[in-house]
Amino acid sequence: MLATELSPGAELDGYRIEARLHSGGMAVIYRVSRDDLPAPAVMKVPRLGHGETGATVVSFEVEQMVLEVLDGGPVPRLFAVGDIERNPYLVMELVEGRTLADLLSQGPLPELDVCRIVAAVAQAVQQLHEREVIHLDLKPSNIILRADGSAVLIDLGLARHAHLPDLLAEEFRRPMGSAPYIAPEQVLGVRSEARSDVFALGVMLYECATGHYPFGSPTTPGGMRKRLRSSPVPPRALVPTLSEAFQETIYRCLEVKVEQRLPSAKQLAFELQHPDQVAISEKGRWSRRQGGLQRLRKWLFGLGYEPPLTVAPTTRAADAPIIMVAVATAYTSDTHQQAIRNAVQRFALAMPAARVACVTVTKPAPVMGTSDEAGSAPRVHLQQLVQLRHWAEPIGLPPARVTFHVLEAGDPAEGLLEYARSNRVDHIVIGASPPNMVGRNILPPVADRVVTDAPCSVTIVRPRA
């Protein structure tokens, strides 16, 4: 039974539940104890019951992969991972401190306090970027402020790592993020731009100083797109005592065009620590909202705006390719499946730095689920992940070299091809479609279409007769 509703005193895999600390939309967090833990810890358990979406499982996978790679620094240390087949959870460091959201619950802060706090957050974000990770969900509730003034970033379920496949970009087409803080390019589907985090920091600067969101809190994609064609009310119109340098820095963070935005979190921290070095433009001096003509120009610009083409956060080395293997989990021929595993194993041995992405395709979940919890989208997604992991075990790859991905697509071939394009896959391994595959999740035409339209080399595997 999955541990989404545990009471104090209960135990899970030897961890004693001490208290429930937080109950969010995608996970529940408990304070836990066990004799072998190196430090005070929390357990994060994803919500997998009826009514949840497949994004819950994917977000859990993403956070686990990113935390394993980072191993502390500007994020909590990861201590243990639960068995995904029985009880998926993450046990991680309990970070002492209070969230920025808790601090803001008392109202806006003085400018000097805002500069000091957000500079510390920007420094943590810069550390994250230097380790080739973009957070993509920065907001006050995801920032813990320690007593020493440093900041820790939590909840990396939407993060993007330069050397890991971007599960969220391929498996979900809608914008992913928190509406008040999401950057314009994120609204349009870009998840590889580090300056998206700078935009979110600009929103937090505005919020901390004024008590308002610069672009409101929209609930629809159309509402989120408004930030492409409208400028926020000048902070100094809401709080006249704010300095011109402070307002200038906020506007530089909130630029729609990423190339006009502050180039890094490090530079933002510098400007907040050295306001006398900030060059003041007309925007810094605004004390009331733009006139009608200026708003019209911005609106017309936003209508046709497309973000610049962006590459992955860093360029992957040529000797560290991604090998994608398409797995039909519903097809049970041992001979067929073993032939595919043998091919993958040969590639992995020939390229020691290669990462293998095991991918399967399922039909999109219906809008309305059944009342049976076992039929919920996260449960189906989890079952597919378990099958993929069992499928890959005989290959014998270490966890750092293999990842598992469940795609939802009405057209399996297109789902595989889009994954390969989005994640810059270097080689695809796929089994030849057996004659009795009709009705399975990898249909007969799939291998042919993948060969024809793939953006990379493809190996078709057929067992010897």
VENHU-V501826 format. One record per backbone hydrogen bond with DSSP energy under -1.0 kcal/mol. NH is the residue of the N-H (numbers start at 1). CO is the residue of the C=O. Records with the same first field share a line. If there is no record, write none. Layout:
# VENHU-V501826
NH = CO ; CO
This chain:
# VENHU-V501826
4 = 2
9 = 17
10 = 7
12 = 15
15 = 12
16 = 33
17 = 10
18 = 31
19 = 31
21 = 29
22 = 29
24 = 27
28 = 45
29 = 22
30 = 43
31 = 19
32 = 41
33 = 16
37 = 34
42 = 92
43 = 30
44 = 90
45 = 28
47 = 26
52 = 49
56 = 53
58 = 54
59 = 55
60 = 56
61 = 57
62 = 58
63 = 59
64 = 60
65 = 61
66 = 62
67 = 63
68 = 64
69 = 65
70 = 66
71 = 67
79 = 91
80 = 91
82 = 89
87 = 83
90 = 44
91 = 80
92 = 42
93 = 77
94 = 40
98 = 145
100 = 140 ; 143
101 = 140
103 = 99
104 = 100
105 = 101
106 = 103
107 = 104
109 = 208
114 = 110
115 = 111
116 = 112
117 = 113
118 = 114
119 = 115
120 = 116
121 = 117
122 = 118
123 = 119
124 = 120
125 = 121
126 = 122
127 = 123
128 = 124
129 = 125
130 = 126
132 = 129
133 = 128
134 = 160
142 = 139
143 = 140
144 = 152
145 = 98
146 = 150
149 = 146
152 = 144
153 = 74
154 = 142
159 = 156
160 = 134
162 = 132
164 = 161
167 = 165
170 = 166
171 = 167
172 = 168
181 = 178
182 = 178
187 = 183
188 = 184
189 = 186
190 = 185
196 = 193
197 = 194
199 = 195
200 = 196
201 = 197
202 = 198
203 = 199
204 = 200
205 = 201
206 = 202
207 = 203
208 = 204
209 = 205
210 = 206
211 = 207
224 = 220
225 = 221
227 = 224
228 = 225
229 = 226
237 = 234
239 = 235
242 = 239
247 = 243
248 = 244
249 = 245
250 = 246
251 = 247
252 = 248
253 = 249
254 = 250
260 = 257
262 = 252
268 = 264
269 = 265
270 = 266
271 = 267
272 = 268
273 = 269
274 = 270
277 = 274
278 = 275
295 = 291
296 = 292
297 = 293
298 = 294
299 = 295
300 = 296
301 = 297
302 = 298
303 = 299
320 = 317
323 = 355
324 = 427
325 = 357
326 = 429
327 = 359
329 = 327
331 = 328
337 = 333
338 = 334
339 = 335
340 = 336
341 = 337
342 = 338
343 = 339
344 = 340
345 = 341
346 = 342
347 = 343
348 = 344
349 = 345
350 = 346
351 = 347
354 = 351
355 = 321
356 = 401
357 = 323
358 = 403
359 = 325
360 = 405
362 = 407
375 = 372
376 = 373
380 = 376
381 = 377
382 = 378
383 = 379
384 = 380
385 = 381
386 = 382
387 = 383
388 = 384
389 = 385
390 = 386
391 = 387
392 = 388
393 = 389
395 = 392
396 = 393
401 = 398
402 = 399
403 = 356
405 = 358
407 = 360
409 = 362
415 = 411
416 = 412
417 = 413
418 = 414
419 = 415
420 = 416
421 = 417
422 = 418
423 = 419
424 = 421
425 = 420
426 = 322
427 = 322
428 = 457
429 = 324
430 = 459
432 = 461
437 = 434
440 = 437
446 = 443
449 = 445
450 = 446
451 = 447
452 = 448
453 = 449
454 = 450
459 = 428
461 = 430
